[in-house]
């Protein structure tokens, strides 16, 4: 089957060896990946689209994983570390080690969302516009939002169709749903 890149721009800046596993059907995608060192890993699942994201992986051993059927808006950042060392002044111990960013399957990331190190957003979920993701959200079918992000709605799912088209399709199929709850 192979990979189909449609209107896609991928920029790479930094190290000599960046390993990217890309699923099939990547559409309307603009990604800048910045890593000053070698041997970084990024996995992007099938049926992914993105209007603008920056992936930053400066620390060894961390990874970014994006599941299948994900949709990203613009202004998205995924950072596996803070960028500079923060340490205890007495012990000189590093206190801000990096960690991976993992995004499950069928996740919609709205505009201007920032994923920090050691984060996870599970399947069938939404990151609301402007969210600052600083922890792991293991529950499926949630909307997370805010600064820092928290679960703001449960028992949800989403569709790539517009709300109007989704409602029409439900009505045509005599499905319950398709109406907007106030």
Residue pairs with C-beta under 8 A, 6 or more apart in sequence:
1 24
2 24
3 22
3 23
3 24
3 25
3 26
4 24
4 25
4 26
5 26
5 29
6 25
6 26
6 27
6 28
7 27
7 28
7 29
8 26
8 27
8 28
8 29
8 30
9 29
9 30
9 31
10 20
10 29
10 31
10 33
11 31
11 32
11 33
12 18
12 33
13 32
13 33
13 34
13 35
14 33
14 34
14 35
14 36
14 37
15 35
15 36
15 37
15 38
15 39
15 40
16 38
17 38
17 39
17 40
18 33
18 35
18 38
18 40
18 42
19 39
19 40
19 41
19 42
20 33
20 41
20 42
20 43
20 44
21 41
21 42
21 43
21 44
22 44
22 48
23 44
23 45
23 46
23 47
23 48
23 68
24 46
24 47
25 46
25 47
25 48
26 44
26 48
26 49
27 47
27 48
27 49
28 49
28 50
28 51
29 48
29 49
29 50
30 50
30 51
30 52
30 53
31 50
31 52
31 53
31 54
31 55
32 53
32 54
32 55
33 40
33 42
33 54
33 55
33 56
33 57
34 54
34 55
34 56
34 57
34 58
35 56
35 57
35 58
36 58
37 58
37 59
37 60
39 60
40 57
40 62
40 63
41 57
41 63
41 64
42 55
42 57
42 63
42 64
42 65
42 66
43 63
43 64
43 65
43 66
44 66
45 66
45 67
45 68
45 69
45 70
45 105
46 68
46 69
47 68
47 69
47 70
48 66
48 68
48 69
48 70
48 71
48 72
49 70
49 71
49 72
50 71
50 72
50 73
50 76
51 72
51 73
51 74
52 72
52 73
52 74
52 75
52 76
53 72
53 76
53 77
53 78
54 76
54 77
54 78
55 64
55 77
55 78
56 77
56 78
56 79
56 80
56 81
56 83
57 63
57 64
57 80
58 80
58 81
58 83
58 98
59 80
59 81
59 97
59 98
62 80
62 81
62 98
62 99
62 100
62 117
63 80
63 100
63 101
64 78
64 80
64 100
64 101
64 102
65 100
65 101
65 102
65 103
66 103
66 107
67 103
67 104
67 105
67 106
67 107
67 123
68 105
68 106
69 105
69 106
70 103
70 105
70 106
70 107
70 108
70 109
71 107
71 108
71 109
71 160
72 109
73 109
73 110
73 111
73 112
73 113
73 129
74 111
74 112
75 111
75 112
75 113
76 109
76 111
76 112
76 113
76 114
76 115
77 113
77 114
77 115
78 101
78 103
78 115
79 101
79 114
79 115
79 116
79 117
80 98
80 99
80 100
80 101
80 117
81 96
81 97
81 98
81 99
81 117
82 96
82 98
82 116
82 117
85 94
85 96
86 94
86 95
86 96
87 93
87 94
87 95
88 95
97 117
98 117
98 118
99 117
99 118
99 119
100 117
100 118
101 115
101 116
101 117
101 119
101 120
102 119
102 120
102 121
103 109
103 115
103 120
103 121
104 120
104 121
104 122
104 123
104 124
104 125
104 140
105 123
105 124
106 123
106 124
106 157
106 158
107 121
107 122
107 123
107 124
107 125
107 126
107 127
108 125
108 126
108 127
108 158
109 121
109 126
109 127
110 126
110 127
110 128
110 129
110 130
110 131
111 129
111 130
112 129
112 130
113 127
113 128
113 129
113 130
113 131
113 132
113 133
114 131
114 132
114 133
115 121
115 127
115 133
116 132
116 133
116 134
118 135
118 136
119 133
119 134
119 135
119 136
120 136
120 137
120 138
121 127
121 133
121 137
121 144
122 137
122 138
122 139
122 140
122 142
123 140
123 141
124 140
124 141
124 156
124 157
124 158
125 137
125 140
125 141
125 142
125 143
125 144
125 156
126 142
126 143
126 144
126 156
126 158
127 133
127 143
127 144
127 145
127 149
128 143
128 144
128 145
128 146
128 149
128 152
129 145
130 145
130 147
131 144
131 145
131 146
131 147
131 149
132 146
132 147
132 148
132 149
133 144
133 148
133 149
134 148
134 149
135 148
135 149
137 144
137 149
137 151
139 151
139 154
141 154
141 155
141 156
141 157
142 151
142 153
142 154
142 156
143 151
143 152
143 153
143 156
144 150
144 151
144 152
145 152
146 152
159 166
161 169
163 180
166 178
167 178
167 179
167 180
168 178
169 178
170 176
170 177
170 178
171 178
